[in-house]
Amino acid sequence: MTLNEIYNLFTKILDIAILWFIIYYILKYIKNNVKLTLIFKGLLIVIALKLLSNWLNLYTVGVLLEYVLSYAPIAFIVIFQPEIRNVLESLGRSQLLGRHKVLTVNERERVVYEIMQAIEYLKKNRIGALMVIERDYSLGQYIETATKLYADLSSELLVSLFFPNNPLHDGAVIIEGDRIACAGSVLPTSMNTAISKRLGTRHRAGLGLAEITDAVTIIVSEETGRVSIAMEGKLNYNLTLEDTRMMLIESLQPQKETFYDAESNNPELAEEGENDETRTEA
């Protein structure tokens, strides 16, 4: 092969790879966004009706659907302007090397140990909490509007931040590496209609952040003391302490791991009177 042929082959492979990356990223974002998922399903129905009208020679319906499809791109841009802006901003906030990746094995174990010590106390005493562990996606925008701490991570500090009547106990604590970056952070709430109405603002905020970033959010219920973890757009509800510890260890690994999927065990949310079981809300 000549250099020119090699170059042409390389550009074609690169062209296809970039196209598949864009398609993958779009589908991944659609999957994690409830509103986009509904619109995408509606668009597929309109396209299917258009094809059916062409096949059955339904002239009036075909013309109407053709107008709808011709103006769909403009309507999409107008309706989803905030989502499009968020996607572009997320590309700029993505970090090549998350802080959790530069931690040593001992440092990661200490981070998990301190968090688990705090969770155990909060669960036992039914103190509500919302903790966020930053990974590859920068959470700078949520840290900027919160009370900055940049303190060494410790279970005592975590418990004190969520203690009742503390001015910061209602917000989220964001952890960067082995340090607490801020407290009292306000997170976006999930609009997923599939979430049980029994779940409160903490669970919706934890899932909301997990739907738009790769962060790991830990929620302790104030009413029941149950522990949940939201990541990759899923809410793993009512975890045991051991399941929580294992999920945190896996999520802090420097390489991409297959996370524990609570959905494979229990498809529905547990009733308040049941024993501890793992649940997943998609």
C-alpha positions in Angstrom: 0.0 0.0 0.0 1.1 3.5 -0.8 1.2 6.3 1.8 -1.7 7.9 0.1 -3.8 4.7 0.4 -2.9 4.3 4.0 -3.8 7.9 4.7 -7.2 7.5 2.9 -7.9 4.3 4.9 -7.0 6.1 8.2 -9.3 9.1 7.5 -12.2 6.7 6.7 -11.7 4.8 9.9 -11.4 8.0 11.9 -14.5 9.4 10.2 -16.6 6.3 11.1 -15.2 6.2 14.7 -16.1 9.9 15.3 -19.6 9.3 13.9 -20.2 6.3 16.1 -18.9 8.2 19.1 -21.3 11.0 18.4 -24.2 8.6 18.0 -23.2 6.7 21.2 -23.0 9.9 23.2 -26.4 11.2 22.0 -28.1 7.8 22.7 -26.5 7.7 26.2 -27.7 11.2 27.0 -31.2 10.4 25.7 -31.3 7.3 27.9 -30.5 9.3 31.0 -32.9 12.2 30.2 -36.6 11.4 30.7 -37.9 14.3 28.6 -35.6 13.5 25.7 -36.6 9.8 25.9 -40.3 10.7 25.5 -39.6 13.1 22.6 -37.4 10.4 20.9 -40.2 7.9 21.2 -42.7 10.4 19.8 -40.4 11.1 16.8 -40.1 7.4 16.0 -43.9 7.1 16.1 -44.2 10.1 13.7 -41.6 8.6 11.3 -43.4 5.2 11.4 -46.8 6.9 10.6 -45.1 8.7 7.7 -43.8 5.5 6.3 -47.2 3.9 6.8 -49.0 6.8 5.0 -46.6 6.5 2.1 -47.3 2.7 1.8 -51.1 3.1 2.0 -51.1 6.3 -0.2 -52.7 8.4 2.6 -52.0 11.8 0.9 -53.5 14.2 3.5 -51.8 12.4 6.5 -48.6 12.2 4.6 -48.4 15.9 3.8 -49.2 16.8 7.4 -46.5 14.5 8.8 -44.1 15.9 6.2 -44.6 19.4 7.5 -44.1 18.1 11.1 -40.8 16.4 10.2 -39.5 19.4 8.2 -39.9 21.7 11.1 -38.9 19.2 13.7 -35.2 20.2 13.8 -36.0 23.8 14.5 -38.5 22.9 17.2 -36.0 20.5 18.7 -33.4 23.2 19.0 -35.8 25.7 20.6 -37.4 23.2 23.1 -34.1 21.5 24.1 -31.9 24.6 24.2 -31.0 24.0 27.9 -30.2 20.3 27.3 -28.0 21.1 24.3 -26.2 23.7 26.3 -25.6 21.2 29.2 -24.2 18.6 26.7 -21.7 21.1 25.3 -20.8 22.3 28.8 -20.3 18.7 30.0 -17.7 18.1 27.3 -15.8 21.1 28.6 -16.0 20.0 32.2 -14.9 16.4 31.6 -11.5 15.7 33.2 -8.9 13.4 31.6 -7.8 12.4 35.1 -10.3 12.4 37.9 -9.0 13.0 41.4 -10.1 9.6 42.5 -7.7 8.0 39.9 -4.6 9.5 41.4 -5.3 8.1 44.9 -3.2 5.2 46.1 -4.8 1.9 47.2 -4.4 2.9 50.8 -5.9 6.3 50.2 -8.9 4.8 48.4 -9.4 2.4 51.3 -9.3 5.2 53.8 -11.8 7.2 51.8 -14.2 4.3 51.8 -13.6 3.6 55.5 -14.3 7.2 56.6 -17.4 7.4 54.4 -18.7 4.0 55.7 -18.1 5.0 59.3 -20.2 8.1 58.8 -22.9 6.2 56.9 -23.2 3.6 59.7 -23.6 6.4 62.3 -26.1 8.3 60.2 -28.1 5.2 59.4 -28.3 4.1 63.0 -29.4 7.5 64.2 -31.7 8.2 61.2 -29.9 11.4 60.2 -30.6 12.4 56.6 -27.5 12.9 54.4 -26.5 13.4 50.8 -22.9 12.8 49.8 -21.4 13.2 46.4 -18.1 11.6 45.2 -16.6 13.4 42.1 -15.1 11.2 39.4 -14.2 12.1 35.8 -16.9 14.8 35.4 -15.9 18.0 37.2 -18.5 19.2 39.7 -17.0 22.7 39.9 -20.3 24.5 39.1 -22.0 22.9 42.1 -19.0 23.6 44.4 -18.9 27.3 43.4 -22.3 28.0 44.7 -21.8 26.0 48.0 -19.8 26.6 51.2 -16.3 25.7 50.4 -14.3 23.7 52.9 -11.4 21.8 51.2 -10.9 19.8 54.4 -9.4 16.4 55.0 -12.1 13.7 54.8 -13.1 12.2 58.1 -16.2 10.4 59.4 -16.5 12.9 62.3 -16.6 15.9 60.0 -19.2 14.2 57.7 -21.4 13.4 60.6 -21.1 16.9 62.0 -22.0 18.5 58.7 -25.3 16.5 58.5 -26.2 16.8 62.2 -29.7 18.2 62.8 -29.9 22.0 63.1 -26.5 22.4 61.3 -27.0 25.2 58.7 -25.5 23.0 56.0 -27.2 19.7 56.8 -29.9 20.1 54.1 -27.4 20.4 51.2 -25.0 18.0 49.6 -21.4 17.4 50.6 -19.1 17.0 47.6 -15.9 14.9 48.0 -13.0 15.4 45.6 -10.4 12.6 46.0 -9.7 12.4 49.7 -10.9 15.9 50.6 -14.3 17.4 51.3 -14.6 20.2 48.8 -17.8 21.8 50.0 -21.0 21.5 52.0 -24.5 22.8 51.4 -24.4 22.2 47.7 -27.7 22.4 45.8 -28.1 19.6 43.2 -30.5 19.4 40.3 -33.5 17.1 41.0 -34.5 14.2 38.7 -37.7 14.6 36.7 -38.0 10.8 36.3 -41.7 9.9 36.7 -40.8 6.3 37.5 -39.4 7.1 40.9 -41.6 6.2 43.8 -43.5 9.2 45.3 -42.4 8.0 48.7 -38.9 9.1 48.0 -38.0 12.7 49.0 -35.9 15.5 47.7 -32.6 14.0 48.7 -33.2 10.9 46.6 -34.4 13.0 43.6 -31.4 15.3 43.9 -29.0 12.4 44.2 -30.5 10.7 41.1 -30.7 14.0 39.3 -26.9 14.5 39.5 -26.3 10.9 38.6 -28.4 11.3 35.4 -26.2 14.2 34.0 -22.7 13.3 35.5 -20.7 10.2 36.4 -20.6 11.2 40.1 -21.6 8.7 42.8 -24.2 10.1 45.2 -24.9 8.5 48.6 -28.3 9.1 50.2 -29.3 8.3 53.8 -33.0 8.6 54.5 -34.0 10.8 57.4 -37.3 8.9 57.9 -36.1 5.3 57.6 -32.3 5.4 57.9 -32.0 3.4 54.6 -29.0 3.9 52.4 -29.1 4.4 48.7 -26.5 5.0 46.0 -27.3 6.8 42.7 -24.9 6.5 39.7 -25.0 6.1 36.0 -28.6 7.3 36.0 -29.9 4.6 38.4 -31.0 4.7 42.0 -29.9 1.7 44.0 -32.3 1.9 46.9 -32.2 0.3 50.4 -28.6 -1.1 50.3 -27.0 -3.1 53.1 -23.8 -1.6 54.6 -21.8 -4.3 52.9 -23.4 -3.7 49.5 -22.7 0.1 50.0 -19.1 -0.6 50.8 -18.5 -2.8 47.8 -20.2 -0.3 45.4 -18.0 2.5 46.7 -14.8 0.4 46.3 -15.7 -0.4 42.7 -16.7 3.1 41.9 -13.3 4.5 43.0 -11.2 2.1 41.0 -9.0 3.9 38.5 -10.1 1.7 35.6 -13.7 1.3 34.4 -15.4 -1.5 36.4 -18.7 -3.3 36.1 -20.7 -1.9 38.9 -23.0 -3.9 41.1 -26.5 -3.8 39.7 -29.1 -4.0 42.4 -31.8 -4.2 39.7 -30.9 -7.9 39.0 -32.0 -8.8 42.6 -35.2 -6.9 43.2 -37.3 -5.2 40.5 -39.4 -3.0 42.7 -39.1 -0.6 45.6 -39.4 -2.2 49.1 -42.3 -1.4 51.3 -41.4 0.6 54.4 -42.0 -2.4 56.8 -39.8 -4.9 54.9 -36.4 -6.1 55.9 -33.3 -4.6 54.3 -33.3 -5.5 50.6 -31.6 -3.9 47.6 -33.8 -2.0 45.1 -33.1 -0.2 41.9 -35.1 2.7 40.5 -34.3 3.4 36.8 
